[in-house]
């Protein structure tokens, strides 16, 4: 093939709390790429937010350590020169950007905006969907607008809480009751979440959540199963088989998700065909409600008492190691990890082409 290989800019690491997970993901992705089709250009963002760019890879990383580009690698300005080369010289150094960043600055629309400015195709959700998917309150309002059923919630900012905490406590107690869950509105990875069973616990939980964000959301407690679906596509998205999370803790927090290994994933979820179909339809509806593209994982509550299905949230950059829920759901649906990578790159290029054509139609070019 030679000439025709696509150069994929793999962007990983980052300043968020999920730095290490991002490295594991990038390592796994580098193992699975088809190097007859692609060459990889690794962009590593360290915990201080500085960029390092390595040399092109024509095969996978040998070890996880190799991902932390050595000081010999290019620095932030070299990385930006490569990212913005198309604007500077008309010659793109990379054909498509593949961000494998979780949380702040990774899946919140900021880096997506950088790619838009650099005129680069990129894998995954656009600026709007990323930002909406990161802010739980905005996300819930979009779900509401789309007619998706969800649990009851209240939200407030730090300054509103300082001004009128008594009124807000009353509202939470009247509308949601105890127990309830308190979460920072804008954080991935289940950090800063706690369960409040009493007014004292509510006060402590709110103070804890405000350490992570200036806006907090409080949700009613639901005795429900947690069922998740992978969505893949642009304008005509497809849904995977559903999977179920059986959590080790009282809820699926950071500890249960990443550390103690006791949470089980049941794939496919033990639900009847009709319920599975209903959940898959709702997953596509949720993806469209946030104007998704590429991929997302939609997470649902299925109430134990009557099998009512409520949307909980969507994740526009779900965990992506071969052992993460999203790739496993697709594997069960008949799409291998390698095929998933191919498809995501195709979708990135398709979306970019469609936008280019629009510009052309409108005489921008």
C-alpha positions in Angstrom: 0.0 0.0 0.0 2.8 2.4 0.9 1.4 5.8 -0.1 -2.2 5.1 0.9 -1.7 4.6 4.6 -3.7 6.9 6.7 -1.8 8.8 9.5 -3.8 8.6 12.7 -2.9 11.1 15.4 -3.4 9.2 18.7 -4.0 11.7 21.5 -3.9 10.4 25.0 -2.9 11.1 28.7 -4.2 14.5 29.7 -4.7 16.5 32.9 -7.9 14.7 34.1 -8.0 12.1 36.9 -8.3 9.4 34.3 -4.8 9.9 32.9 -3.6 6.3 33.6 -6.8 4.8 32.1 -6.2 6.9 29.0 -2.7 5.4 28.7 -4.0 1.8 29.0 -6.6 2.6 26.3 -4.0 4.1 23.9 -1.8 1.0 24.5 -4.6 -1.3 23.7 -5.6 0.7 20.6 -2.0 0.6 19.3 -2.0 -3.2 19.7 -5.2 -3.5 17.6 -4.6 -1.2 14.7 -4.0 -2.6 11.2 -0.6 -1.3 10.3 -1.1 -2.2 6.7 -3.8 0.6 6.6 -2.6 3.1 9.2 0.5 4.6 10.8 0.2 6.1 14.2 1.6 9.5 15.3 1.5 9.5 19.2 0.6 12.7 21.0 1.1 12.4 24.7 -0.3 15.0 27.1 1.3 14.8 30.5 -0.5 15.6 33.8 0.7 19.2 33.6 -1.0 19.6 30.3 2.2 19.7 28.2 2.2 17.9 24.9 4.9 15.5 23.6 4.9 14.1 20.2 6.7 10.9 19.3 7.8 9.7 15.9 5.5 7.7 13.6 4.7 4.2 14.6 4.5 1.4 12.0 3.7 -1.1 14.7 2.3 -1.2 18.2 3.9 0.2 21.3 6.1 -2.4 22.9 5.3 -1.4 26.5 3.0 0.9 28.4 6.0 2.9 29.6 6.8 3.8 25.9 3.6 5.8 25.7 5.0 8.5 28.0 7.1 10.1 25.3 10.6 10.7 26.5 12.1 14.2 26.7 13.7 13.6 23.4 10.3 13.7 21.8 8.9 17.0 20.3 7.4 19.4 22.8 4.1 21.3 22.8 5.0 23.7 20.0 6.2 20.7 17.8 2.9 19.0 18.6 0.8 22.1 17.7 2.8 22.6 14.5 1.9 19.1 13.4 -1.8 19.5 14.5 -2.1 22.8 12.7 0.1 22.0 9.7 -2.9 21.9 7.4 -3.7 25.5 8.2 -0.1 26.6 8.1 1.2 24.9 4.9 -1.8 23.2 3.3 -0.2 19.9 4.0 -1.8 17.8 6.8 0.6 15.9 8.9 -2.2 13.7 10.2 -5.3 12.5 8.3 -7.5 11.9 11.3 -7.2 12.6 15.0 -8.2 9.9 17.5 -8.6 11.4 21.0 -8.5 8.8 23.8 -8.9 11.3 26.6 -11.5 11.0 29.3 -13.0 13.7 31.5 -12.1 17.4 31.5 -10.3 18.7 28.4 -10.9 15.4 26.7 -14.5 14.6 26.2 -16.0 18.0 27.1 -15.8 19.7 23.7 -12.5 21.6 24.3 -10.2 19.4 22.3 -12.9 18.8 19.7 -12.9 22.6 19.2 -9.1 22.4 18.7 -9.6 19.8 15.9 -12.3 21.9 14.3 -10.0 25.0 14.3 -7.2 22.8 12.8 -9.6 21.6 10.1 -9.0 18.0 11.0 -11.4 15.0 10.9 -11.6 13.4 14.4 -13.1 10.4 15.9 -16.2 10.7 18.2 -18.6 13.3 19.2 -18.4 17.0 18.1 -18.1 20.1 20.2 -21.8 20.4 21.2 -22.4 16.7 22.0 -19.2 16.5 24.0 -20.0 19.5 26.0 -23.6 18.5 26.6 -22.6 15.0 27.4 -20.2 16.3 30.1 -22.7 18.6 31.8 -25.3 16.3 33.5 -27.8 19.1 33.9 -27.7 20.2 30.2 -27.8 16.5 29.2 -31.0 15.9 31.3 -32.7 19.0 29.8 -32.0 17.7 26.3 -33.4 14.2 27.3 -36.5 15.9 28.7 -36.9 17.8 25.4 -36.6 14.6 23.5 -39.3 13.0 25.7 -37.0 10.4 27.4 -38.1 9.3 30.8 -35.6 9.9 33.6 -35.4 10.0 37.4 -36.3 13.2 39.3 -33.5 15.7 40.0 -32.6 19.1 41.4 -29.5 21.2 40.7 -27.9 24.4 41.9 -24.7 26.4 41.7 -22.3 27.1 44.6 -23.4 30.7 44.8 -27.1 29.7 44.9 -26.3 27.2 47.6 -24.5 29.8 49.7 -27.4 32.2 49.3 -30.3 29.9 49.9 -29.3 26.4 51.1 -32.3 26.1 53.4 -34.7 26.5 50.5 -32.7 24.2 48.3 -32.6 21.5 51.1 -36.3 21.8 51.4 -36.7 21.4 47.6 -34.5 18.3 47.6 -36.5 16.8 50.5 -39.9 17.5 49.0 -39.1 16.5 45.4 -36.7 13.6 45.9 -36.7 12.5 49.5 -34.0 10.2 51.0 -31.8 8.5 50.1 -30.6 10.6 47.2 -27.4 10.8 45.1 -25.3 14.0 45.0 -23.0 14.5 42.1 -20.8 17.2 40.6 -22.5 18.2 37.4 -19.4 18.2 35.2 -17.2 15.3 36.1 -16.6 12.1 34.3 -15.5 8.9 36.1 -17.9 8.9 39.0 -15.6 10.9 41.3 -17.2 13.2 43.9 -20.5 11.2 44.1 -22.1 10.3 47.4 -25.3 8.9 48.7 -27.2 10.9 51.3 -29.6 9.2 53.6 -30.3 12.1 56.0 -30.1 15.9 56.0 -26.7 15.9 57.7 -25.4 13.5 55.0 -26.9 15.7 52.3 -25.0 18.8 53.6 -21.8 16.8 53.7 -22.4 15.3 50.2 -23.1 18.7 48.7 -19.9 20.1 50.3 -17.9 17.2 48.9 -19.4 17.6 45.4 -18.6 21.3 45.4 -14.9 20.4 45.7 -15.1 19.1 42.1 -17.4 21.5 40.4 -19.3 24.8 40.8 -22.6 23.1 39.9 -24.2 20.1 41.7 -27.0 17.8 40.8 -29.0 15.7 43.2 -31.0 12.7 41.9 -33.6 10.5 43.5 -32.7 7.0 44.5 -34.1 4.3 42.2 -34.1 0.6 43.0 -33.0 -0.4 39.6 -30.8 -2.5 37.4 -28.1 -0.7 35.4 -28.2 -1.5 31.8 -25.9 0.0 29.1 -26.0 0.0 25.3 -23.3 1.0 22.8 -24.2 3.3 20.0 -22.2 3.5 16.8 -22.7 5.7 13.7 -23.4 9.2 12.6 -26.8 10.0 11.0 -28.0 6.4 11.1 -26.7 5.1 14.4 -26.9 1.5 15.4 -27.3 0.1 18.9 -25.4 -2.9 20.4 -26.9 -5.6 22.5 -27.6 -4.3 26.0 -25.2 -5.3 28.9 -25.9 -5.1 32.6 -23.6 -3.8 35.4 -23.9 -5.7 38.6 -22.1 -3.5 41.0 -20.0 -4.5 44.0 -20.9 -1.4 45.9 -24.2 0.3 46.6 -23.7 2.2 43.4 -21.3 2.1 40.5 -18.7 4.5 41.8 -15.0 5.0 40.8 -13.9 2.3 43.3 -16.4 -0.3 41.8 -15.7 0.8 38.3 -11.9 0.7 38.2 -10.3 -0.6 41.4 -12.0 -3.5 43.2 -12.7 -5.6 40.2 -15.9 -7.0 41.9 -18.4 -5.4 39.6 -19.6 -7.8 36.9 -20.6 -7.1 33.4 -23.3 -9.4 32.1 -23.3 -9.3 28.3 -25.8 -9.7 26.9 -28.0 -8.4 29.7 -30.4 -11.0 31.0 -33.5 -9.1 29.8 -36.3 -10.4 27.5 -36.2 -9.6 23.8 -38.9 -6.9 23.9 -37.3 -5.0 26.8 -33.9 -5.3 25.0 -35.3 -3.8 21.8 -37.0 -1.0 23.8 -33.7 -0.1 25.5 -31.8 -0.1 22.2 -34.3 2.2 20.6 -34.0 4.6 23.6 -30.2 4.5 23.3 -30.4 5.7 19.7 -32.9 8.4 20.8 -30.6 9.6 23.5 -27.6 9.7 21.1 -29.7 11.9 18.7 -31.0 14.0 21.6 -27.4 15.2 22.3 -26.5 15.4 18.6 -24.0 12.6 18.9 -21.7 11.3 16.3 -19.2 8.4 16.1 -19.9 6.6 19.4 -21.5 6.8 22.8 -22.5 4.5 25.6 -26.0 5.1 26.9 -26.7 4.1 30.5 -30.2 3.2 31.7 -32.0 2.3 34.9 -34.5 -0.5 34.7 -36.7 -0.2 37.8 -36.9 -3.6 39.5 -40.6 -3.2 40.5 -42.1 -2.7 37.1 -39.3 -2.7 34.4 -39.8 1.1 33.7 -36.8 2.2 31.7 -35.2 5.5 32.6 -32.2 7.1 30.8 -29.4 7.8 33.3 -26.7 9.4 31.1 -24.7 9.1 27.9 -20.9 8.9 27.8 -19.4 10.3 24.6 -16.0 8.9 25.2 -16.7 5.6 27.0 -13.9 3.4 28.4 -12.2 1.8 25.4 -9.8 -0.9 26.5 -10.7 -4.3 25.1 -12.1 -5.1 28.5 -14.4 -2.0 28.7 -18.1 -2.3 28.4 -18.4 -0.5 25.1 -16.1 -2.7 23.0 -17.4 -5.8 24.7 -21.0 -4.9 23.9 -20.0 -4.5 20.2 -18.0 -7.8 20.3 -21.1 -9.6 21.5 -23.1 -7.8 18.7 -20.6 -9.1 16.1 -18.1 -6.2 15.7 -14.5 -7.0 16.8 -12.3 -4.4 18.5 -10.2 -4.1 15.3 -13.3 -3.6 13.2 -14.6 -1.1 15.7 -11.5 1.1 15.3 -11.8 0.9 11.5 -15.5 1.9 11.7 -14.8 4.9 14.0 -12.2 6.2 11.6 -14.5 5.8 8.7 -17.2 7.6 10.5 -14.8 10.5 11.4 -13.9 10.9 7.7 -17.5 10.6 6.6 -18.6 13.3 8.9 -15.8 15.6 7.9 -16.5 15.0 4.2 -20.2 15.9 4.7 -19.2 19.1 6.4 -16.7 19.9 3.6 -19.4 19.4 1.0 -21.6 21.8 2.8 -18.9 24.4 2.8 -18.4 23.8 -0.9 -22.1 24.2 -1.6 -22.2 27.5 0.3 -19.2 28.9 -1.5 -16.9 28.9 1.5 -14.2 27.1 -0.4 
